[in-house]
């Protein structure tokens, strides 16, 4: 799996917090797939923004993608 990050604006800060829909779009995942990954611990842990709202730091998602891309592919 390769995630292309070239669609991002140049001024996007690593500290910007994305909601669930934005984080899913950032990773090019559907919202339902992103939620499944979150519930299974497959993506970085979110920040609790309010009682029912979660957020992900852009930098954490970028680091997660970089770590996944540097892993050797097993067949």
Contact map, one row per residue, 1 for C-alpha under 8 A:
111000000000000000000000000000000000000000000000000000000000000000001000000
111100000000000000000000000000000000000000000000000000000000000000001000000
111110000000000000000000001100000000000000000000000000000000000010000000000
011111100000000000000000000000000000000000000000000000000000000000000000000
001111110000000000000000010000000000000000000000000000000000000000000000000
000111110000000000000000000000000000000000000000000000000000000000000000000
000111111000000000000000000000000000000000000000000000000000000000000000000
000011111101000000000000000000000000000000000000000000000000000000000000000
000000111111000000000000000000000000000000000000000000000000000000000000000
000000011111000000000000000000000000000000000000000000000000000000000000000
000000001111100000000000000000000000000000000000000000000000000000000000000
000000011111110100000000000000000000000000000000000000000000000000000000000
000000000011111100000000000000000000000000000000000000000110000000000000000
000000000001111100000000000000000000000000000000000000001111010000000000000
000000000000111110000000000000000000000000000000000000001110000000000000000
000000000001111111000000000000000000000000000000000000001110000000000000000
000000000000001111100000000000000000000000000000000000111100000000000000000
000000000000000111111110000000000000000000000000000000111100000000000000000
000000000000000011111110000000000000000000000000000011110000000000000000000
000000000000000001111111000000100110000000000000000001110000000000000000000
000000000000000001111111100000100000000000000000000000000000000000000000000
000000000000000001111111110000000000000000000000000000000000000000000000000
000000000000000001111111111000000000000000000000000000010100100000000000000
000000000000000000011111111111100100000000000000000000000000000000000000000
000000000000000000001111111111100000000000000000000000000000000000000000000
000010000000000000000111111110000000000000000000000000000000000000000000000
001000000000000000000011111110000000000000000000000000000000100000000000000
001000000000000000000001111111000000000000000000000000000000000000000000000
000000000000000000000001111111101100000000000000000000000000000000000000000
000000000000000000000001100111111100000000000000000000000000000000000000000
000000000000000000011001100011111110000000000000000000000000000000000000000
000000000000000000000000000001111111000000000000000000000000000000000000000
000000000000000000000000000011111111100000000000000000000000000000000000000
000000000000000000010001000011111111110000000000000000000000000000000000000
000000000000000000010000000000111111111000000000000000000000000000000000000
000000000000000000000000000000011111111100000000000000000000000000000000000
000000000000000000000000000000001111111111100000000000000000000000000000000
000000000000000000000000000000000111111111111000000000000000000000000000000
000000000000000000000000000000000011111111000000000000000000000000000000000
000000000000000000000000000000000001111111000000000000000000000000000000000
000000000000000000000000000000000000111111111000000000000000000000000000000
000000000000000000000000000000000000111111110000000000000000000000000000000
000000000000000000000000000000000000110011111000000000000000100100000000000
000000000000000000000000000000000000010011111100000000010001100100000000000
000000000000000000000000000000000000010010111110000000010000000000000000000
000000000000000000000000000000000000000000011111000001111000000000000000000
000000000000000000000000000000000000000000001111100001111000000000000000000
000000000000000000000000000000000000000000000111111111100000000000000000000
000000000000000000000000000000000000000000000011111111100000000000000000000
000000000000000000000000000000000000000000000001111111000000000000000000000
000000000000000000000000000000000000000000000001111110000000000000000000000
000000000000000000000000000000000000000000000001111111000000000000000000000
000000000000000000100000000000000000000000000001111111100000000000000000000
000000000000000000110000000000000000000000000111110111110000000000000000000
000000000000000011110000000000000000000000000111100011111000000000000000000
000000000000000011110010000000000000000000011110000001111101100000000000000
000000000000011111000000000000000000000000000110000000111111100000000000000
000000000000111111000010000000000000000000000000000000011111110000000000000
000000000000111100000000000000000000000000000000000000001111111000000000000
000000000000010000000000000000000000000000010000000000011111111100000000000
000000000000000000000010001000000000000000110000000000011111111110000000000
000000000000010000000000000000000000000000000000000000000111111111000000000
000000000000000000000000000000000000000000000000000000000011111111100000000
000000000000000000000000000000000000000000110000000000000001111111110000000
001000000000000000000000000000000000000000000000000000000000111111111000000
000000000000000000000000000000000000000000000000000000000000011111111100000
000000000000000000000000000000000000000000000000000000000000001111111110000
000000000000000000000000000000000000000000000000000000000000000111111110000
110000000000000000000000000000000000000000000000000000000000000011111110000
000000000000000000000000000000000000000000000000000000000000000001111111000
000000000000000000000000000000000000000000000000000000000000000000111111100
000000000000000000000000000000000000000000000000000000000000000000000111110
000000000000000000000000000000000000000000000000000000000000000000000011111
000000000000000000000000000000000000000000000000000000000000000000000001111
000000000000000000000000000000000000000000000000000000000000000000000000111
